[in-house]
Amino acid sequence: MNGDPKSRLAAMRSANPDLTAAALVTTDGFAVASDVSPGVDEEALAALAADLIARAGRSSREFGNGDIEELYARGPQGYLVVMSAGPEQALVCLAKSETTVGLLLRDVRKAAKEFAG
């Protein structure tokens, strides 16, 4: 993925039609760039991802597992994936319930690594 973050997110969603949203967010809850389906509130998504990473990170460190690198949640309508994308950023993605989870995680991990530099 080359180019600015928004173009990189759009390319990622284009390559995986099951992705309904992809956003690069700061760990304090602001969207750096996003490519989301209509009806997805990118500001709310950014805030949620930051909150999830912060809470899960505190819990993980408290129990001796270190910092959180990725979070994954499945609901009846789809998946939420949040991955660390460097020390101050995270990549958050939403995907349809019929997605192939292994491919989803592979794509999101690759993108997060690229955003991390």
CORKA-V353996 format. One line per field, one symbol per residue. psi: psi as a letter, one per 20 degrees, with the letter a starting at -180 (. if undefined). A space follows every 50 residues. Layout:
psi=???
//
This chain:
psi=prargghhgghghhhniipiqpppqqijkqpgqqoqqqipohghgggggg ggggghggggghjjjaqphqqpqprhiaqpppqplrhjqqppqqqqhjqo gghghggggggggghh.
//
